[in-house]
Amino acid sequence: MQDLLDVYGQPLLQFILNLPDTEFDGRALSEEQAEASQVLRELCEQTRDQDETVRWLNLSSMLTAFVPELQTSAAIHFRSHCGGATETPLVEDDSIGQNLLVFARDVYAGFLVKRPASEWMGGMPAAHYLGKHPKFVEFCNSVLKDQRLKFLFPGHMDTTTANSFAELIGVSSITFTVAGGGGGMQLVMLVDNILRSAYARCSLNDEVSLAHFLRVTLDVLEELRELAAGRSVSVPVAVGLVNVSFADLDRLSLPNGELRRVREADANYVPKSDQTEAVLTFEVPFKLLAKKKVPDDDSFLDHGPYVPHVEKWRNGLQEAINLRLLAIMLASTSGHRAAAIVISQSVFDPISMMPHMSWQEHAPATTAEKVCIAREEAEQIQIWTEKVLREQPKNLGVAMRRIISAVGTRMDPVDGLVDAVLAWENMFSGTPETSLRVCGSLAILLEPDDFNKRNSLYGELAKIYGTRSDIVHGKANEPSTAQVLEQRARAVEIAVQAMRRLYEFPDLLQAENSSVRGKNVMLGRVQAGSQTVAGERSGAGAGE
């Protein structure tokens, strides 16, 4: 059995031979399983001398090719022969969905064949299977008449009826998405797009059973229908993180997603997974910006009208990432020093065969401490993520971004100091007397109950603010490296503490602007709030 494991991998053998995980090793095979194993060995022998990638492609295609005599693929025939379930769910009043499930079931094994370590392609293309399937032409014709899907092919909807696979080759359109992706879309590749997208999502969620794959395939089909009709859908995003470690757990659920250890399977959909320590997943809105008939000239290359929409979407994605990074920082028990650092992004849209991926070639350098996630920290990350996603105001976006950069990505301590003080200003600045307003508000916010401590903190903050002003205004006598390092650390600590503290006062957090927020702090809102909170705690304790 080891010879088959080396070539095909355990998932493929378990599927075809119908072997449960718990009984795979050392199990005596039935007569049917032995027969299927022998056929698999014969295929191995036929491809023995081929290049690793070529062999993988050929084995995948031989197992998933449609066999007219069997009316299914070889892999499904073998699985059925070994007693495995091969039925597809019934999709009422939707021949497109029903046929799609049959296609998905028959080529599913192609996603399970062990891939070469260097190969990124998410499974063998299904065209070799679909070109021979008697239902495929019917499927494509149905797409062009579907009340929503037909809008994906504006040059052919309701007018084209093909009689053969060859006649479908020219049926295509031009699409463009908010993620910035776009180009030609061929009708004959639509099934490939759907199946690859569905399996990528299954793999990302570490649930790759046939039953789950079929359910997700129908979900992706519905997304395509919604996109074709001009509506927005939600698609998964995977963000690769470094500077993160896990102690006594592998994953934690978050609102609209999760944070987990990187897995071996992530190599197919998370760039630089070998350098990645954690994967953050959540969903974002996604839509098509254009669906066009293929023109006779190159006018489709003009993406100018869509650039503002793409930029807005990308800014929204970055904000969604930043909100989660901020929550992790605010939840950290190490105070102000720990930060998770982004190394890659993958957007799992249903239009493309592969997710849209971007990455940094090398893990970013950082002076931040690692985010160490144990069960206690996990609970705080969950609480803070929910809180930040629900309450973080737009007008504190600069503070959020500057805190993240000051802690996580600024290697030059001068840059870190400037970023941190800019975060202060975004929270509390106003005119006149900006320094007084900013430093005074911070001192009152962080030391509301003790005048001496408040006065001392104000003096410290004013010195830091003065150093920052000297730097940005080009004063001749630059501060020493030691002074900048010390003040940068303190400025970052104050910025993080202040952001945490603002969440205790929703009216301050949601203030109209920094000037109003600073004024309300200086007029006593924090002292009043502090007394109220203290009183409530005292009362609660007495009651107990």
VOZADREN-455347 format. One record per residue (C-alpha): x, y, z. Coordinates in steps of 0.001 Angstrom, whole numbers, plus 500000, padded with zeros to 6 digits. Example, Ala and Ser with C-alpha at 12.3 -4.5 7.8 and 13.67 -1.06 7.14 Angstrom:
<nodes>
[[512300 495500 507800]]
[[513670 498940 507140]]
</nodes>
This chain:
<nodes>
[[500000 500000 500000]]
[[502917 502344 500655]]
[[503749 502449 496939]]
[[500246 503793 496194]]
[[500416 506252 499077]]
[[503649 507710 497717]]
[[502077 508390 494316]]
[[498418 509182 495023]]
[[498386 510331 498650]]
[[496152 509145 501477]]
[[493046 511299 500728]]
[[492680 509883 497198]]
[[493136 506279 498315]]
[[490688 506672 501178]]
[[488107 508084 498797]]
[[488445 505525 496012]]
[[488886 502467 498260]]
[[486213 503707 500700]]
[[488530 503478 503718]]
[[487771 505495 506879]]
[[490620 507397 508519]]
[[490656 505169 511582]]
[[491064 501954 509596]]
[[493431 503011 506852]]
[[496749 501718 508175]]
[[497222 497966 508269]]
[[493671 497152 507185]]
[[493129 494011 505114]]
[[491527 494957 501795]]
[[488352 493384 500492]]
[[488360 491690 497116]]
[[486827 494792 495515]]
[[489363 497108 497160]]
[[492204 494856 496048]]
[[490915 494988 492467]]
[[490736 498780 492507]]
[[494224 498943 494044]]
[[495579 496800 491234]]
[[494177 499156 488603]]
[[495765 502098 490426]]
[[499121 500263 490348]]
[[498772 499664 486627]]
[[498206 503388 486076]]
[[501315 504085 488155]]
[[503306 501709 485974]]
[[502091 503401 482786]]
[[503311 506796 484033]]
[[506428 505705 485928]]
[[508969 507453 483679]]
[[507117 510756 483357]]
[[508089 514094 484870]]
[[506538 514581 488330]]
[[504084 517268 487213]]
[[503191 515511 483951]]
[[502598 512287 485851]]
[[500313 514045 488314]]
[[498283 515597 485505]]
[[498006 512312 483619]]
[[497002 510279 486661]]
[[494400 512918 487566]]
[[492976 512949 484049]]
[[492844 509154 483792]]
[[490972 508883 487081]]
[[488482 511654 486339]]
[[487916 511230 482590]]
[[484300 510507 481650]]
[[483918 506868 480591]]
[[480869 506488 478274]]
[[480482 502791 479071]]
[[480263 503593 482784]]
[[478443 506932 482423]]
[[480730 508325 485084]]
[[484446 508739 485799]]
[[486797 505876 486613]]
[[487345 507190 490151]]
[[483637 507192 490958]]
[[483243 503753 489406]]
[[486030 502389 491622]]
[[484547 504021 494707]]
[[481136 502540 493978]]
[[482784 499156 493352]]
[[484325 499402 496855]]
[[480975 500227 498470]]
[[481395 503996 498765]]
[[478480 506426 498430]]
[[478333 508265 495097]]
[[474833 509735 495073]]
[[474329 513438 494462]]
[[471649 515505 496236]]
[[468452 516239 494345]]
[[468231 519841 493141]]
[[464583 520546 492376]]
[[463661 522679 489364]]
[[467285 523426 488486]]
[[468812 521288 485757]]
[[471937 523457 485786]]
[[472518 522758 489468]]
[[471724 519054 489072]]
[[474113 518586 486164]]
[[476767 520624 487934]]
[[476639 518275 490931]]
[[477175 515280 488641]]
[[480184 516989 487070]]
[[481513 517908 490527]]
[[481147 514366 491853]]
[[482867 512805 488841]]
[[485938 515077 488885]]
[[486227 515390 492679]]
[[489017 512809 492858]]
[[491197 515031 490682]]
[[491485 517458 493611]]
[[492645 514658 495909]]
[[495544 513253 493890]]
[[498814 514101 495618]]
[[500235 517214 493986]]
[[503933 517944 493452]]
[[505241 520355 496079]]
[[506002 522972 493418]]
[[502595 522808 491728]]
[[500095 525602 492455]]
[[497271 524582 490156]]
[[494244 523617 492232]]
[[493435 520277 490618]]
[[493289 518921 487101]]
[[491196 521022 484658]]
[[487859 519367 483974]]
[[487766 520107 480231]]
[[489033 516604 479373]]
[[486029 515204 481247]]
[[483384 517694 480154]]
[[484225 517495 476450]]
[[483002 513905 476433]]
[[480032 514229 478767]]
[[476687 514017 476932]]
[[475097 516535 479316]]
[[477738 519250 478952]]
[[476380 520915 475795]]
[[472916 520871 477351]]
[[474368 522477 480494]]
[[475996 525296 478499]]
[[472851 525981 476491]]
[[470904 526154 479733]]
[[473361 528707 481134]]
[[472720 530978 478141]]
[[468994 530838 478845]]
[[469095 530982 482651]]
[[467294 534072 483984]]
[[470452 535290 485738]]
[[473507 533369 484473]]
[[472874 534410 480886]]
[[473986 537968 481708]]
[[477537 536664 482087]]
[[477610 536297 478293]]
[[475824 539372 476901]]
[[476817 538625 473323]]
[[475182 535203 473341]]
[[472336 535082 475867]]
[[469013 533842 474485]]
[[470494 533701 470960]]
[[473183 531005 470904]]
[[472274 527312 470872]]
[[475200 524952 470380]]
[[475018 521407 469093]]
[[478543 520352 470014]]
[[481463 521170 472263]]
[[483307 522719 469323]]
[[480496 525238 468780]]
[[480839 526388 472401]]
[[484503 527358 472141]]
[[483725 530845 470822]]
[[481121 531662 473471]]
[[482875 534144 475755]]
[[482676 537586 477330]]
[[484798 540182 479125]]
[[484364 540641 482873]]
[[485909 542979 485420]]
[[485635 542712 489218]]
[[485990 545031 492195]]
[[489126 543106 493161]]
[[490775 544389 490006]]
[[490716 541051 488227]]
[[489148 540570 484852]]
[[489523 539444 481285]]
[[488012 536864 479050]]
[[485496 534360 480372]]
[[484765 531249 478290]]
[[481521 529380 478727]]
[[483299 526031 478367]]
[[485498 526942 481370]]
[[482630 528056 483612]]
[[482324 524655 485282]]
[[486072 524635 485943]]
[[485814 528049 487564]]
[[482986 526941 489823]]
[[484544 523628 490856]]
[[487994 525054 491529]]
[[486535 527923 493522]]
[[484390 525517 495538]]
[[487256 523170 496329]]
[[489563 526062 497251]]
[[487018 527172 499851]]
[[486636 523626 501169]]
[[490393 523334 501500]]
[[490647 526708 503234]]
[[488092 525538 505811]]
[[489733 522101 506118]]
[[486521 520307 505166]]
[[487084 518543 501855]]
[[484626 515649 501960]]
[[482624 514936 498813]]
[[479362 515874 500524]]
[[480717 519248 501636]]
[[482290 519895 498238]]
[[478918 519357 496556]]
[[477197 521765 498967]]
[[479792 524464 498406]]
[[479578 523926 494636]]
[[475889 524839 494754]]
[[476727 527863 496928]]
[[479245 529099 494348]]
[[476708 528560 491564]]
[[474226 530760 493431]]
[[476914 533400 493929]]
[[477554 533423 490189]]
[[473874 533891 489532]]
[[473764 536835 491920]]
[[476880 538384 490389]]
[[475493 537934 486893]]
[[472342 539761 487992]]
[[474438 542715 489186]]
[[474187 542035 492904]]
[[476891 541809 495553]]
[[477891 538583 497303]]
[[480218 537757 500195]]
[[483438 535896 499411]]
[[486177 534539 501698]]
[[489496 536268 502237]]
[[492556 534577 503724]]
[[495272 536784 505238]]
[[498635 535201 505973]]
[[500210 536472 509206]]
[[503645 536228 510781]]
[[504848 537141 514276]]
[[502118 534932 515768]]
[[502387 531785 517873]]
[[499770 529400 519270]]
[[500095 527756 522678]]
[[497332 525356 523694]]
[[494907 525760 520781]]
[[494987 525671 516990]]
[[492183 528037 516068]]
[[489684 530502 517450]]
[[486389 531614 515996]]
[[485941 535309 515301]]
[[482969 537303 514030]]
[[482597 536450 510335]]
[[485723 534278 510325]]
[[488524 532715 512323]]
[[492198 532950 513282]]
[[494145 529677 513135]]
[[497483 528009 512635]]
[[498689 527674 509072]]
[[498111 524171 507649]]
[[499896 522133 504991]]
[[496900 522431 502662]]
[[497179 526234 502785]]
[[500175 526029 500444]]
[[497752 525936 497506]]
[[495857 529104 498400]]
[[498026 531106 500827]]
[[501183 532474 499158]]
[[504428 532079 501131]]
[[502720 529564 503413]]
[[506143 528177 504329]]
[[506871 531494 506041]]
[[503342 532025 507372]]
[[502491 531289 511004]]
[[498765 532048 511127]]
[[495848 532530 508758]]
[[493095 535060 509383]]
[[489880 534455 507424]]
[[486730 536520 507017]]
[[484292 537494 504269]]
[[484060 540682 502220]]
[[481509 542040 499728]]
[[482321 541300 496096]]
[[480686 542162 492786]]
[[481219 542375 489048]]
[[481834 545845 487666]]
[[481382 544870 484031]]
[[480097 542060 481814]]
[[480744 542851 478159]]
[[480482 541298 474758]]
[[483942 540592 473349]]
[[484675 543542 471020]]
[[486373 543331 467629]]
[[489131 545720 468776]]
[[491115 546100 472003]]
[[488713 548565 473611]]
[[488079 546106 476448]]
[[491569 546942 477729]]
[[490344 550346 478930]]
[[489836 549758 482653]]
[[489875 553466 483492]]
[[486185 553754 484438]]
[[486551 550964 487007]]
[[489704 552155 488760]]
[[487892 554285 491421]]
[[485631 551331 492293]]
[[488592 548973 492577]]
[[490497 551451 494730]]
[[487506 551886 497038]]
[[487100 548121 497364]]
[[490775 547569 498093]]
[[490722 550320 500706]]
[[487732 548603 502285]]
[[489580 545289 502345]]
[[492605 546912 503960]]
[[490393 548540 506578]]
[[488792 545172 507338]]
[[492261 543707 507868]]
[[493379 546669 509974]]
[[490357 546436 512254]]
[[491247 542848 513049]]
[[494929 543642 513552]]
[[493947 546460 515920]]
[[491695 544098 517879]]
[[494566 541624 518279]]
[[496808 544421 519574]]
[[494201 545744 522004]]
[[493635 542212 523306]]
[[497317 541428 523821]]
[[498435 540798 527388]]
[[501903 542101 526506]]
[[500551 545649 526558]]
[[501600 547704 523568]]
[[504485 545680 522139]]
[[502907 542719 520294]]
[[501573 542790 516730]]
[[500636 540336 513998]]
[[502177 541232 510623]]
[[500546 540638 507228]]
[[502550 538718 504631]]
[[499852 537760 502090]]
[[496232 538148 500975]]
[[494000 535777 498987]]
[[490502 536653 497765]]
[[488363 533621 496878]]
[[486062 534891 494152]]
[[483852 532572 492079]]
[[484815 534108 488731]]
[[488435 532980 488757]]
[[489945 529483 488737]]
[[492373 530578 491450]]
[[492025 533126 494234]]
[[493422 536615 493639]]
[[496684 536486 495592]]
[[499269 539058 496625]]
[[502236 538660 498946]]
[[505547 539973 500181]]
[[508489 537939 498983]]
[[510045 537827 502448]]
[[508493 538047 505882]]
[[508450 541729 506895]]
[[511008 542805 509479]]
[[509515 543977 512759]]
[[510554 545093 516219]]
[[507205 543975 517656]]
[[506919 541114 520091]]
[[505101 537981 518977]]
[[501380 537683 519530]]
[[501204 534549 521700]]
[[497745 532998 521629]]
[[496679 530772 524501]]
[[493118 530185 525637]]
[[492975 533304 527819]]
[[494290 535500 525015]]
[[491922 533831 522559]]
[[488902 534891 524586]]
[[490148 538478 524715]]
[[490824 538502 520966]]
[[487271 537315 520348]]
[[485838 540016 522631]]
[[487959 542793 521158]]
[[487344 541752 517551]]
[[483602 541893 518059]]
[[483922 545233 519836]]
[[486227 546852 517262]]
[[484218 545627 514266]]
[[481044 546978 515831]]
[[482253 550263 517320]]
[[485472 551563 515723]]
[[484570 554930 514113]]
[[485765 556039 510699]]
[[487282 559233 512074]]
[[489784 557207 514106]]
[[491042 555455 510983]]
[[494303 557413 510990]]
[[494936 556516 514633]]
[[494265 552849 513861]]
[[496638 552776 510900]]
[[499363 554719 512684]]
[[499221 552499 515766]]
[[499495 549387 513591]]
[[502468 550771 511699]]
[[504176 552185 514793]]
[[504034 548839 516591]]
[[504395 546387 513755]]
[[506143 547697 510664]]
[[508284 550729 511493]]
[[511915 549698 511901]]
[[513210 553266 512221]]
[[512370 554459 515767]]
[[511905 558004 514469]]
[[509150 556814 512143]]
[[507564 554868 514990]]
[[507596 557917 517242]]
[[506038 560143 514576]]
[[503342 557541 513822]]
[[502425 557141 517480]]
[[502086 560881 518074]]
[[500013 561206 514893]]
[[497694 558627 516459]]
[[497441 560889 519532]]
[[496517 563814 517321]]
[[493870 561865 515436]]
[[492225 561120 518759]]
[[492355 564549 520427]]
[[493871 567372 518367]]
[[492306 570796 517967]]
[[493222 574464 517706]]
[[494492 576596 519236]]
[[497090 575060 521583]]
[[497245 571661 519865]]
[[499947 570349 522184]]
[[497925 571317 525271]]
[[494762 569751 523905]]
[[496413 566492 522845]]
[[498675 565941 525823]]
[[496105 567260 528292]]
[[493371 564991 526939]]
[[495645 561956 527115]]
[[496705 562764 530671]]
[[493101 563200 531826]]
[[491946 560075 529977]]
[[494663 557832 531428]]
[[494944 559360 534926]]
[[491467 560753 535719]]
[[491548 560284 539506]]
[[494960 561527 540673]]
[[496095 565110 539985]]
[[499764 564473 540740]]
[[499931 561473 538407]]
[[497999 563394 535783]]
[[500341 566377 536055]]
[[503405 564150 535846]]
[[502037 562291 532808]]
[[501215 565555 531087]]
[[504790 566739 531497]]
[[506122 563483 530071]]
[[503760 563602 527088]]
[[504585 567225 526368]]
[[508280 566354 526111]]
[[507523 563518 523695]]
[[505278 565808 521676]]
[[508060 568382 521570]]
[[510551 565797 520308]]
[[508175 564821 517555]]
[[507717 568485 516573]]
[[511485 569009 516473]]
[[511828 566008 514167]]
[[509096 566866 511662]]
[[510020 570560 511555]]
[[513697 569855 510956]]
[[515214 571386 514103]]
[[518990 571456 513885]]
[[519684 569570 517131]]
[[518236 566140 516512]]
[[517396 563991 519555]]
[[519767 561158 520441]]
[[519038 557609 519344]]
[[518554 556543 522963]]
[[516043 559338 523527]]
[[514070 558454 520392]]
[[513985 554748 521268]]
[[512729 555482 524779]]
[[510144 558037 523664]]
[[508969 555901 520735]]
[[508232 552992 523108]]
[[506356 555274 525484]]
[[504451 557063 522714]]
[[503270 553739 521293]]
[[502267 552510 524745]]
[[500223 555666 525356]]
[[498527 555398 521943]]
[[497431 551803 522582]]
[[496295 552524 526136]]
[[494315 555553 524986]]
[[492567 553583 522251]]
[[491626 550887 524771]]
[[490387 553502 527223]]
[[488187 555248 524655]]
[[486167 552037 524297]]
[[485031 552513 527892]]
[[483266 555741 526840]]
[[481135 555173 523711]]
[[480267 558879 523417]]
[[483956 559805 523311]]
[[484763 557006 520898]]
[[481981 558091 518555]]
[[482657 561836 518879]]
[[482170 563922 515763]]
[[485876 564660 515434]]
[[489132 564840 517399]]
[[488510 568384 518548]]
[[485132 567537 520077]]
[[486548 564386 521636]]
[[489437 566289 523219]]
[[487195 569092 524454]]
[[484797 566637 526126]]
[[487666 564851 527849]]
[[489075 568117 529142]]
[[485629 569253 530343]]
[[485443 566262 532682]]
[[483663 563490 530806]]
[[486224 560913 531895]]
[[486191 561869 535551]]
[[482417 561660 535625]]
[[482481 558369 533819]]
[[485185 557061 536135]]
[[483205 557911 539225]]
[[480119 556268 537760]]
[[481967 553104 536870]]
[[483652 552999 540270]]
[[480300 553512 541961]]
[[478673 550789 539952]]
[[481491 548386 540811]]
[[481291 549329 544466]]
[[477563 548794 544491]]
[[477893 545466 542736]]
[[480512 544312 545216]]
[[478383 545360 548203]]
[[475415 543516 546807]]
[[477413 540341 546532]]
</nodes>
